[in-house]
């Protein structure tokens, strides 16, 4: 079985492809008038588009189903990730910020910490 996120992504792609097929059928027959609406090409495009949309509805997964892990309280992994990030030293040479931007960032962080200590 494919992962829920991948199934949802595939479903979105199928939905878009189906909508494009139906749109192409309408464009060729109604907008440009190249062929009648009941000609084989627009009919097959419309049927194919509807089929792709129906398949995508069966594959689609509501985001709440694959985001349940956020509510499950997997806090140990989050804490481990935070400890890894806090343990790593900051490398100014690898930073995309120049000296002035770094000074502004540090000033904002000090201001935020001051407000948090004042409020908390």
Backbone as ProteinMPNN parsed JSONL, in Angstrom:
{"seq_chain_A": "XXXXXXXXXXXXXXXXXXXXXXXXXXXXXXXXXXXXXXXXXXXXXXXXXXXXXXXXXXXXXXXXXXXXXXXXXXXXXXXXXXXXXXXXXXXXXXXXXXXXXXXXXXXXXXXXXXXXXXXX", "coords_chain_A": {"N_chain_A": [[0.835, -1.173, 0.0], [0.473, 2.257, -0.751], [1.926, 5.203, 0.74], [-0.092, 7.551, 2.638], [0.2, 10.284, 2.122], [1.45, 10.285, -0.39], [-0.547, 9.049, -1.895], [-2.502, 11.007, -1.74], [-1.243, 13.062, -3.115], [-0.987, 11.935, -5.678], [-3.698, 11.681, -6.226], [-4.441, 14.359, -6.403], [-3.032, 15.12, -8.695], [-4.307, 13.469, -10.603], [-6.877, 14.532, -10.464], [-6.463, 17.115, -11.46], [-5.575, 16.474, -14.049], [-7.901, 15.26, -15.051], [-9.672, 17.456, -14.963], [-8.396, 19.095, -16.819], [-8.711, 17.564, -19.147], [-11.509, 17.63, -19.487], [-11.834, 20.383, -19.745], [-10.366, 20.806, -22.092], [-11.958, 19.429, -23.923], [-14.288, 21.009, -23.852], [-13.185, 23.422, -24.742], [-12.328, 22.831, -27.398], [-14.735, 22.17, -28.604], [-16.826, 24.03, -27.839], [-15.705, 26.651, -27.447], [-13.79, 27.19, -29.575], [-15.117, 25.96, -31.645], [-14.324, 23.96, -33.408], [-14.98, 21.266, -33.616], [-18.082, 19.431, -33.298], [-19.929, 19.232, -30.172], [-20.761, 16.66, -29.655], [-19.018, 15.055, -30.998], [-16.659, 12.336, -31.441], [-14.06, 12.813, -30.193], [-14.322, 15.027, -28.212], [-16.238, 13.773, -26.58], [-14.939, 11.444, -25.668], [-12.81, 12.667, -24.328], [-14.214, 13.98, -22.304], [-15.42, 11.812, -20.953], [-13.112, 10.424, -20.165], [-11.957, 12.402, -18.515], [-13.884, 12.616, -16.477], [-13.69, 10.031, -15.463], [-11.044, 10.043, -14.462], [-11.312, 11.983, -12.457], [-13.135, 10.703, -10.746], [-11.596, 8.494, -9.957], [-9.595, 9.867, -8.613], [-11.024, 10.877, -6.452], [-11.504, 8.565, -5.011], [-8.932, 7.868, -4.272], [-8.057, 10.017, -2.806], [-7.062, 11.386, 0.294], [-8.093, 12.724, 3.302], [-6.469, 15.531, 4.739], [-6.382, 15.476, 7.553], [-6.22, 12.828, 8.188], [-3.623, 11.983, 7.525], [-2.145, 13.64, 9.038], [-2.37, 12.97, 11.625], [-0.29, 12.209, 13.228], [0.727, 14.481, 14.337], [-1.015, 15.134, 16.351], [-0.719, 12.978, 17.943], [1.162, 13.275, 19.839], [3.985, 12.963, 19.703], [6.274, 13.775, 21.258], [8.794, 13.187, 22.159], [10.512, 12.789, 19.977], [10.454, 15.344, 18.904], [11.653, 16.806, 20.974], [14.198, 15.672, 20.938], [15.068, 16.508, 18.436], [15.117, 19.268, 18.845], [17.142, 19.419, 20.773], [19.305, 18.558, 19.279], [19.485, 20.654, 17.456], [19.995, 22.816, 19.161], [22.413, 22.07, 20.2], [24.209, 22.303, 18.151], [26.669, 24.482, 16.907], [26.563, 27.869, 15.796], [27.467, 28.824, 12.571], [28.902, 31.507, 11.301], [30.094, 31.995, 8.847], [28.756, 30.375, 7.09], [26.29, 31.497, 7.012], [23.641, 33.201, 5.322], [23.235, 35.816, 5.9], [24.325, 39.193, 6.195], [26.597, 41.254, 8.158], [25.14, 43.419, 9.252], [22.487, 42.526, 9.052], [22.659, 40.311, 10.73], [23.122, 41.595, 13.158], [20.693, 42.953, 13.446], [18.978, 40.749, 13.643], [19.882, 39.548, 16.025], [19.272, 41.612, 17.798], [16.472, 41.657, 17.612], [15.93, 39.102, 18.647], [16.866, 39.398, 21.294], [15.065, 41.357, 22.155], [12.65, 39.941, 21.939], [13.09, 37.886, 23.811], [13.295, 39.469, 26.098], [10.693, 40.504, 26.261], [9.296, 38.091, 26.623], [10.303, 37.228, 29.097], [9.395, 39.276, 30.646], [6.597, 39.047, 30.372], [6.171, 36.43, 31.205]], "CA_chain_A": [[0.0, 0.0, 0.0], [1.274, 3.472, -0.84], [1.688, 6.116, 1.865], [-1.273, 8.402, 2.483], [0.568, 11.556, 1.483], [1.681, 10.024, -1.803], [-1.858, 8.808, -2.496], [-3.164, 12.296, -1.858], [-0.565, 13.795, -4.184], [-1.401, 11.317, -6.938], [-5.104, 12.034, -6.419], [-4.489, 15.745, -6.863], [-2.596, 15.105, -10.091], [-5.371, 12.888, -11.422], [-7.979, 15.48, -10.492], [-6.072, 18.182, -12.376], [-5.579, 15.914, -15.403], [-9.306, 15.111, -15.445], [-10.22, 18.785, -15.232], [-7.816, 19.562, -18.08], [-9.355, 16.843, -20.246], [-12.855, 18.189, -19.674], [-11.64, 21.734, -20.257], [-9.945, 20.713, -23.485], [-13.137, 19.046, -24.706], [-15.137, 22.191, -23.973], [-12.491, 24.419, -25.557], [-12.331, 22.428, -28.804], [-16.082, 22.116, -29.169], [-17.657, 25.197, -27.577], [-15.01, 27.926, -27.605], [-13.277, 27.375, -30.939], [-16.093, 25.431, -32.601], [-13.662, 23.123, -34.405], [-15.755, 20.027, -33.758], [-19.299, 19.501, -32.485], [-19.818, 18.738, -28.804], [-21.02, 15.218, -29.621], [-18.016, 14.333, -31.786], [-15.994, 11.341, -30.588], [-12.944, 13.32, -29.38], [-14.769, 15.676, -26.969], [-16.962, 12.814, -25.733], [-13.939, 10.61, -25.001], [-12.099, 13.519, -23.363], [-15.097, 14.211, -21.16], [-15.541, 10.55, -20.212], [-11.813, 10.19, -19.529], [-11.796, 13.367, -17.437], [-14.758, 12.221, -15.376], [-13.116, 8.814, -14.868], [-9.878, 10.429, -13.656], [-11.784, 12.683, -11.257], [-13.707, 9.703, -9.846], [-10.472, 7.733, -9.385], [-8.904, 10.725, -7.647], [-11.835, 10.972, -5.241], [-11.316, 7.336, -4.244], [-7.569, 7.851, -3.748], [-7.77, 11.172, -1.969], [-7.078, 11.202, 1.738], [-8.234, 14.013, 3.976], [-5.218, 15.836, 5.449], [-6.42, 15.121, 8.972], [-5.864, 11.415, 8.343], [-2.177, 11.762, 7.506], [-1.51, 14.547, 9.984], [-2.684, 12.505, 12.974], [0.918, 12.059, 14.028], [0.95, 15.72, 15.08], [-1.845, 15.101, 17.538], [-0.416, 11.794, 18.743], [2.041, 13.666, 20.936], [5.295, 12.378, 19.533], [7.083, 14.864, 21.781], [10.178, 12.761, 22.39], [11.27, 13.058, 18.764], [10.575, 16.792, 18.787], [12.644, 17.253, 21.951], [15.51, 15.236, 20.46], [15.432, 17.392, 17.33], [15.466, 20.56, 19.424], [18.443, 19.299, 21.431], [20.323, 18.509, 18.233], [19.64, 21.991, 16.909], [20.606, 23.705, 20.144], [23.778, 21.628, 20.429], [25.059, 22.693, 17.036], [27.111, 25.862, 16.987], [26.227, 28.681, 14.636], [28.603, 29.133, 11.722], [28.609, 32.771, 10.628], [30.567, 31.949, 7.469], [27.756, 29.687, 6.276], [25.038, 32.239, 7.083], [23.397, 34.078, 4.179], [23.031, 37.171, 6.398], [25.53, 39.991, 6.385], [26.81, 41.668, 9.549], [24.047, 44.289, 9.681], [21.305, 41.684, 9.234], [22.877, 39.505, 11.937], [22.925, 42.473, 14.309], [19.246, 43.157, 13.566], [18.397, 39.498, 14.116], [20.211, 39.401, 17.444], [18.51, 42.617, 18.556], [15.088, 41.183, 17.681], [15.877, 37.964, 19.569], [16.976, 39.937, 22.649], [13.793, 42.029, 22.451], [11.642, 38.892, 22.143], [13.396, 37.252, 25.098], [12.974, 40.429, 27.15], [9.232, 40.516, 26.376], [8.844, 36.809, 27.186], [10.615, 37.196, 30.518], [8.54, 40.263, 31.277], [5.236, 38.504, 30.38], [6.122, 35.126, 31.871]], "C_chain_A": [[0.887, 1.246, 0.0], [0.96, 4.384, 0.347], [0.537, 7.08, 1.578], [-0.946, 9.724, 1.811], [0.789, 11.376, -0.011], [0.36, 9.78, -2.522], [-2.602, 10.119, -2.697], [-2.55, 13.133, -2.976], [-0.956, 13.248, -5.547], [-2.846, 11.674, -7.245], [-5.242, 13.462, -6.929], [-4.072, 15.841, -8.319], [-3.651, 14.538, -11.015], [-6.556, 13.841, -11.542], [-7.685, 16.605, -11.48], [-6.091, 17.683, -13.814], [-7.015, 15.739, -15.908], [-9.945, 16.447, -15.779], [-9.677, 19.35, -16.541], [-8.436, 18.861, -19.285], [-10.746, 17.402, -20.527], [-12.76, 19.61, -20.242], [-11.221, 21.743, -21.713], [-11.128, 20.347, -24.382], [-14.061, 20.244, -24.902], [-14.489, 23.252, -24.857], [-12.592, 24.089, -27.047], [-13.739, 22.519, -29.399], [-16.854, 23.429, -28.995], [-16.93, 26.504, -27.914], [-14.561, 28.14, -29.042], [-14.237, 26.854, -31.994], [-15.47, 24.564, -33.678], [-14.432, 21.839, -34.661], [-17.033, 20.161, -32.928], [-19.089, 18.854, -31.113], [-19.992, 17.232, -28.721], [-20.061, 14.424, -30.501], [-17.265, 13.375, -30.862], [-14.892, 11.912, -29.68], [-13.427, 14.034, -28.123], [-15.515, 14.729, -26.028], [-15.965, 11.944, -24.973], [-13.133, 11.417, -23.983], [-12.932, 13.723, -22.111], [-15.227, 12.95, -20.318], [-14.238, 10.239, -19.481], [-11.576, 11.132, -18.361], [-12.647, 13.014, -16.231], [-14.205, 10.979, -14.68], [-11.916, 9.16, -13.987], [-10.296, 11.146, -12.372], [-12.383, 11.696, -10.262], [-12.615, 8.853, -9.183], [-9.764, 8.572, -8.323], [-9.705, 10.878, -6.359], [-11.68, 9.721, -4.381], [-9.93, 7.268, -3.615], [-7.332, 8.925, -2.703], [-7.959, 10.864, -0.49], [-7.199, 12.582, 2.364], [-6.965, 14.282, 4.776], [-5.234, 15.448, 6.92], [-6.036, 13.669, 9.197], [-4.365, 11.191, 8.317], [-1.435, 12.764, 8.374], [-1.818, 14.164, 11.426], [-1.442, 12.409, 13.847], [1.236, 13.338, 14.794], [0.171, 15.724, 16.385], [-1.484, 13.947, 18.46], [0.548, 12.107, 19.882], [3.397, 13.0, 20.875], [6.33, 13.415, 19.974], [8.537, 14.467, 21.982], [11.037, 13.054, 21.176], [11.475, 14.557, 18.579], [11.637, 17.32, 19.743], [14.05, 16.867, 21.513], [15.979, 16.135, 19.319], [15.826, 18.768, 17.842], [16.829, 20.522, 20.093], [19.557, 19.243, 20.404], [20.579, 19.896, 17.674], [20.334, 22.922, 17.897], [22.066, 23.33, 20.397], [24.728, 22.052, 19.332], [25.429, 24.167, 17.173], [26.784, 26.577, 15.686], [27.488, 29.035, 13.874], [28.279, 30.389, 10.933], [29.049, 32.755, 9.175], [29.545, 31.286, 6.554], [26.426, 30.436, 6.238], [24.864, 33.12, 5.846], [23.235, 35.543, 4.607], [24.361, 37.903, 6.519], [25.58, 40.475, 7.837], [25.648, 42.509, 10.074], [22.777, 43.472, 9.938], [21.452, 40.807, 10.473], [22.661, 40.347, 13.194], [21.431, 42.731, 14.529], [18.562, 41.914, 14.114], [18.658, 39.302, 15.612], [19.441, 40.389, 18.3], [17.047, 42.183, 18.69], [14.948, 40.015, 18.648], [15.982, 38.432, 21.021], [15.679, 40.614, 23.072], [12.691, 41.009, 22.728], [11.861, 38.204, 23.485], [13.053, 38.178, 26.263], [11.464, 40.491, 27.37], [8.7, 39.245, 27.01], [9.136, 36.746, 28.677], [9.757, 38.186, 31.293], [7.109, 39.738, 31.421], [5.146, 37.237, 31.236], [6.601, 35.161, 33.226]], "O_chain_A": [[1.921, 1.283, 0.667], [-0.143, 4.342, 0.894], [0.235, 7.381, 0.423], [-1.737, 10.228, 1.014], [0.368, 12.213, -0.81], [0.168, 10.254, -3.642], [-3.259, 10.312, -3.719], [-3.262, 13.83, -3.699], [-1.226, 14.015, -6.471], [-3.187, 11.942, -8.397], [-6.072, 13.736, -7.795], [-4.692, 16.568, -9.096], [-3.87, 15.071, -12.103], [-7.168, 13.943, -12.606], [-8.559, 17.002, -12.25], [-6.568, 18.385, -14.706], [-7.306, 16.04, -17.066], [-10.675, 16.562, -16.763], [-10.404, 20.005, -17.288], [-8.661, 19.484, -20.322], [-11.11, 17.619, -21.682], [-13.533, 19.98, -21.126], [-11.666, 22.592, -22.486], [-11.276, 20.895, -25.474], [-14.561, 20.467, -26.005], [-15.176, 23.909, -25.639], [-12.903, 24.958, -27.861], [-13.909, 22.901, -30.557], [-17.483, 23.889, -29.948], [-17.488, 27.365, -28.595], [-14.904, 29.147, -29.661], [-14.165, 27.284, -33.145], [-16.034, 24.441, -34.765], [-14.522, 21.38, -35.8], [-17.064, 20.921, -31.961], [-18.188, 18.036, -30.928], [-19.442, 16.59, -27.826], [-20.277, 13.232, -30.724], [-17.235, 13.573, -29.648], [-14.803, 11.529, -28.514], [-12.978, 13.679, -27.033], [-15.429, 14.874, -24.809], [-16.121, 11.728, -23.771], [-12.81, 10.917, -22.906], [-12.421, 13.648, -20.993], [-15.152, 13.017, -19.091], [-14.254, 9.838, -18.317], [-11.051, 10.717, -17.328], [-12.186, 13.103, -15.093], [-14.245, 10.882, -13.453], [-11.785, 8.628, -12.885], [-9.695, 10.936, -11.319], [-12.168, 11.832, -9.058], [-12.702, 8.534, -7.997], [-9.382, 8.063, -7.269], [-9.121, 10.995, -5.282], [-11.721, 9.805, -3.154], [-9.762, 6.68, -2.547], [-6.498, 8.758, -1.813], [-8.897, 10.172, -0.092], [-6.476, 13.504, 1.985], [-6.435, 13.378, 5.421], [-4.187, 15.12, 7.477], [-5.574, 13.312, 10.281], [-3.866, 10.305, 9.011], [-0.206, 12.732, 8.435], [-1.559, 14.941, 12.346], [-1.531, 12.516, 15.07], [1.943, 13.289, 15.801], [0.634, 16.251, 17.397], [-1.889, 13.927, 19.623], [0.727, 11.293, 20.788], [3.903, 12.523, 21.89], [7.15, 13.872, 19.178], [9.42, 15.326, 21.976], [12.169, 13.517, 21.316], [12.543, 14.994, 18.149], [12.433, 18.182, 19.372], [14.992, 17.641, 21.691], [17.157, 16.484, 19.247], [16.768, 19.373, 17.33], [17.594, 21.482, 19.997], [20.631, 19.806, 20.616], [21.724, 20.283, 17.441], [21.174, 23.731, 17.501], [22.868, 24.186, 20.771], [25.933, 22.151, 19.561], [24.587, 24.995, 17.518], [26.736, 25.967, 14.618], [28.467, 29.494, 14.462], [27.474, 30.351, 10.002], [28.443, 33.431, 8.344], [29.479, 31.605, 5.367], [25.523, 30.042, 5.5], [25.829, 33.72, 5.372], [23.111, 36.419, 3.751], [25.381, 37.322, 6.891], [24.71, 40.142, 8.642], [25.218, 42.331, 11.213], [22.075, 43.701, 10.923], [20.477, 40.581, 11.19], [22.088, 39.872, 14.175], [20.96, 42.729, 15.667], [17.667, 42.014, 14.954], [17.757, 38.935, 16.364], [19.005, 40.054, 19.401], [16.453, 42.327, 19.758], [13.967, 39.935, 19.387], [15.27, 37.924, 21.887], [15.242, 40.466, 24.213], [11.89, 41.191, 23.645], [10.901, 37.967, 24.218], [12.573, 37.72, 27.3], [10.998, 40.528, 28.509], [7.78, 39.286, 27.826], [8.306, 36.261, 29.447], [9.431, 37.958, 32.458], [6.473, 39.946, 32.454], [4.143, 37.014, 31.914], [6.615, 34.133, 33.903]]}, "name": "protein", "num_of_chains": 1, "seq": "XXXXXXXXXXXXXXXXXXXXXXXXXXXXXXXXXXXXXXXXXXXXXXXXXXXXXXXXXXXXXXXXXXXXXXXXXXXXXXXXXXXXXXXXXXXXXXXXXXXXXXXXXXXXXXXXXXXXXXXX"}
